[in-house]
Amino acid sequence: MRLVNTFEEHFGDLDGNNEEHARVKLLASSISKSVVSLASFKGSVRHFVCTGIIFGHMPSEMSILTSASLVRCLGDKAKFVNKLKIKVRLPSGKLVVGKLWKYDYKYNIAVVKTKSFPEFHAAHVHNGVQFNSELFQANLVAIGRGYESGELMASGGTLLHKTSRLDSQELMISTCKITKAGIGGPLIDSSGNFVGMNFYAKDETPFMPVSILLKCLKHFEIFGRVVQPWLGLRVGSLRAEKLSICEEIRNRFPQAHGIYVEMVSEGSPAAISGIKVGDLISTLDGVALSNAQEFHELILDKAECALKCSEGLVFEVYVLRPSDCSGFVVTLNGEEVTMIKQNSWPVPEVEWLDPSTNDNSDFTMW
């Protein structure tokens, strides 16, 4: 029998002497002074543990980016747990008190602030990467830190053209294998550039891309919250869809580019506009789209501009419809996301697993 789904479960066996292990260890150690572990407590009972990364360093305080699961109610994922005490395990092993500053359940991110220590560094998260073909060929490293042990952990992998099974369509996927200890930890490329923040799933590692994280942090600073329009669409990059779908679209529109509509919610702004599953969205407000990531970034940019100018969340999209080879413009009147529409993910409980058991469950969390 072995205990699984614990917050202290190690990941990244780097005991070998091969070039791959040496590369992963070198990259992880290069930002180790920015990687911390956090735990939240309700009274004397530990609520959640995750990794975080120092992204802001002022003379009086440090800002840590991590997962909102740190403060999310495990029974009701849309609720915040009141009166939680947060402790931060610094890279030196020292424990300090943290204070929750902002959080967002849709993107499952939180910012915790703590006392400043000059010996620790703020990671260069603003030196984000471009999600182009070169990045999909690059080697990546996922990093975490244990709370009780303070141990630094890391594993290598690559980026996948794949849609996450979790609620948030903004998530991307890497092959870096982590455990729950790595939730909220950084994903970096071979040059040490910040790629995103990791979450946990059984067979893959979802992560929130740096481009989305930076826009969320900007919204926190300007509005005190993330302003997210709801369109009632689930979209995906065309290259991540099934071959049969790619074939149909290429046969009807040989030079087409855009994002594929995977789902349209009944009664949503997208449904009212006439958008259907199987459509291809070619442009958003006149900007050509080549992947779903660009779509989500533009949505957040538009939300920022609309709120600053007291305007409505109105989007103009150009749609290609393979079923009848038509193309047309539609207007979407977005709604700001409410708590009811916020994402929700199950948290795997600690359990004893028989080594002979073939565990093929789809239990995921972030």
N, C-alpha and C positions, 0 to 999 in steps of 0.2 A: 504494500500500500504506500502511496505517496500523496503528500498534501499539495493541492494545486489551487490556482487562483488567489494566492496570497500576495500581499503587497510587497513582500520581501523576496519573492521568487527571482532568482538570478537569471539574467539572459546574457548571451554573447560569450560563448566559450572561445577565448582567445589564447589558449595555452600553447597552440602550435607555433612553430618557428618559421612558417611560410610567409611569403611576401604580403599576402592578403591580410593576415592577422597583424603584421607589423604596420601596415598602412592604416588599418582601423584604429589601432592603439595610438598611433601618432596623431591622427586627426582628433580623436576623443580627448586626448590629454591636452591638445592645443587650446581647447575651450573649457577645460575642466573647472577653471576658476570662476566660470559663469553659471555652472550647473549646480542646483541645490535640490533638496528634497523637502516636501512640505507635508504636514499632517494636521488634520482638523479634529477637534475633540468636543464632545458634548458632555460637559462635566469631566469625569475621569475616563469616559468611554471614547476610544478612538473611532472617529467617523469615517475618515478617508485618508489615503496617502497617495501622493503623486510626485512627479518630478517637476521642476520649474527652471526657467532660465532668466538670469538677471539681464534686463534689457535697458535699464535706466539707472544711472549712478550720479546722484547729487551729493553735495557735501553733507547733507543731513539725513538722506534716506536713499534706499535702493528700491527699484521697481522690479517685480518678478512676474513673468508671464507664465500661466499654468492653466490647468483644466478647471472648468466651473464645477466639475464633479466634486471638487474639494468642499463645496458648500451646498450642493444640491441634495434635496431630500430623496433618499433612496426609495421610499415608498411612493412618492409623487414627484416625478422628475421636473415638474413645472414649478415646484416650490423651493424656496430658499430656507435653509435651516437657521433659525435665530440663535443668537448667543453662542456661536461656535468660537472656540479658542483655536488660533492657528499658531503652530510652531514651525520654524524653518531650520532645517539642518544645513548649515553652511559647508562649503568645500573643506574647511578646516576641521569639521566635526562639531563645531560649536553650535549650540541650540539657542535661537533667539525668537522673540515673539513677532509674529506678523499680523498685519491688519488688512482686511479686505478693502480694496478701493473701489473697483468696478467689476461687474461680471455680466455675461450674456449667455443665455441658455441655448439660443439658436445655434450659435457657433461654438458653444461649450468652452468659452474662454473666461479667464478671470485674471485680474491684476492684484497682486498682494504687495504691500509696502512694508519695509522693515528698516531698522537702523542701518546707517551706512558704515561700511568697513572698507578702508582704502585699499586693502590688499586684494580685494576681489574685483573682477572686471565686468563691465557691461558688454555683452555680446553685440556684435555689429549686425543686429537684425535688420537694420535699414539698408544694408548692402545685400539686398535680396537678389534672387536669380530670375532669369527669364525662362519661362516654361516652353522651351523650344525643342527641336529635334536633338540638339546636342545634349540637353539635360537628360533626355530619355536614354542616352547611351552612357551617361556618367555613373560613376560609383558613388553611392550614398552611405552615410553612417547615421544610425539612430542611437541616441545617448540617453541614459537615465542614471539616477543615483538612488541607492537604497536609503530608507529613513533610519532604521535601527543601526545598520552597519556603516552608513555613510559611503558605501562602496560605489565607485564609478563603474558603469556598465556600458557596453557598446556592441553593436552588431552591424555588419555591412549588408548592402543590397543594391537594388536598382529600382527605377521608376517603372510603373506598369501603365499601359493604356487600358484602364479598367475602371468601372463605376463601383463605388462603395455600396455595400448592402445596408449601411446605416442610413438614418433619416436624412442627413445633410448631403445634398447633392454637390456642395462645394468641395467636399473631401476628395483627395486623390489617394493613390495607393502605392506603397513601396513593398519590396520583398524583404526588407529588414525585419527580422524576427525579434520581438520584444515580449515582455511579460507586463503585468499590471504595474510593476515598478517603473516602467518607462512612460506611463501616461503623462502627458504634459511636457515631455522632454523634447529637445531639439532634434531636427533632422538636418544634416549639413551635407554639402557636396565635397568633392575631392580637393577643393581649394579652401574649404572651411567656411564657405558662404552659407548663410541660413536659408534653408529650403522650406521649412514649415515646422509645425508642432505635432507630435505624434499622439495617437490614441491607440486603442487596443481592439483587436479582433483575433479570432483563433488562427486563421490560415493566412492572414495578411496584416499589414499595418497601415491603417488609414491615417492620413495627416491633413491638417488644415494648411493650405499653401500660405507662404509668407505674404503674398500680395493681398490676400483677404485679411490676414492678421493685421497688417499695417493700416488698412482702411478702417478696421474695427477700432484700433487704438486711436486713430485720428478722430473717429466719431465720439469715443469716450471723452477726449479732450475738449471737443467743440460742443457736443450736445449732452454729455453725461450718460449717453446710452448709444447703442448701435441702432441706427434707423434703417430698417430692412423692409422694402416693399414686398408685398405678397401678390404674385401674379397667378398662382395656381398652376404653375408649369413645373414639370421635371424634364430637364434637358440633358443631353450627353454629347460628348465629342463624337463626330461621325466615325473616326478611326477606331473608337472603342465599341462600336455596334457590331452586330452579327454580319457575316459576309453576305448573306442574302439581302440584308437591308442596304449595305453599301452597293451591291450590284444593281438593285432596283433604282437607286438614286442616280448612280453613274450612267445607267442606260437612258434615263429620262433627262438628266441634266449633266452632260459630260464634263462641263467646266464648273460645276457647282461647288460652293464652299458654304460652310455654316454649321449649325448645331442641330441635332436631331431631337424632335419632341417625343419623349418617351411616355409622358402622362399629362393629362389635363384634368384638373379637379372640376367636378360638376358645380356649376354656379359661380365659378371663379372669373376674374377679369379676362383670363385667357379664353375660357369657354364662351363667354359673352361676345368676345371679339370674333369668334369663328375659327380660332386655331384648333387643329385636330391632332391626335396622335398620328405619327408618321410624317408630319410636315417637317420641313427644313427651314429654320430661321436663318436668313442670309445676312441681314444687317440689323443693328439696333441703333436707332437715332442716327442713321446714316453711316455708322461705323461697321465695316465689314468684319464678320466673325469667322474665325478658323477653329476655335475650340470653346468648350463650355466655360473654361476659366475666364476668358475674356468677357463673356456674357455676365458672369457674376460680379466681376470687377466694375463693369460699366453700370450695373444696377446700383451698387453702393455709391459710385461717383454721382449718379443722377439723384439719388436720395439726399446726398449732402448738399448739392446745389439747390434742389427743390426746397429743402427746409431753410436754407440760408435766405432764399429769395421769397419765402412764403408762397411757393407755387405748388400745384398738384403734382402727384407722381404719375405723369403721363409719358408713355413710351410709344414710339413709332417703330414698327418692325416690318421688314420685308420678308414675305413667306413664299417658299416654293412648295408646291403640292404634287408629289410624284404620281398620285392616283389619277390625276387628270392633266398633268403637265402644265399646270397653271402657276402664275406668279402674281402676287398682289400685296398691297400695303394694308396693315391693320393698326389700329390705335388701342393700346392697353392702358386702362386707368387703374394703376396699382393701389393697393391698400397697405398701410403700415402693419407689419406683423404684430399680433397680440400674443400674450402668454398662451392662449388656447392653441395657437398655431405653432408654438415653439416645439423644437425637436425633443424626442424622448428616447433614451437608450437603456436597455437592461444592464444591470451590473452583475457580473458573475460572482456567486458566493463562494467562499472558501469551502472546499470539500476534499474528502479522501477519495483517491482514484486507484482502483485496482489496476496494476500494470498490464494485466491480461485483457482489460476492457478495451474494446475498440470504440473510442469516444469520437463519434462523427457528428456531434451536436453542432448547431449553428450559433451557439451562445456567443454573443459579442457585446462589447461595451466600449464606451469612451467617456 
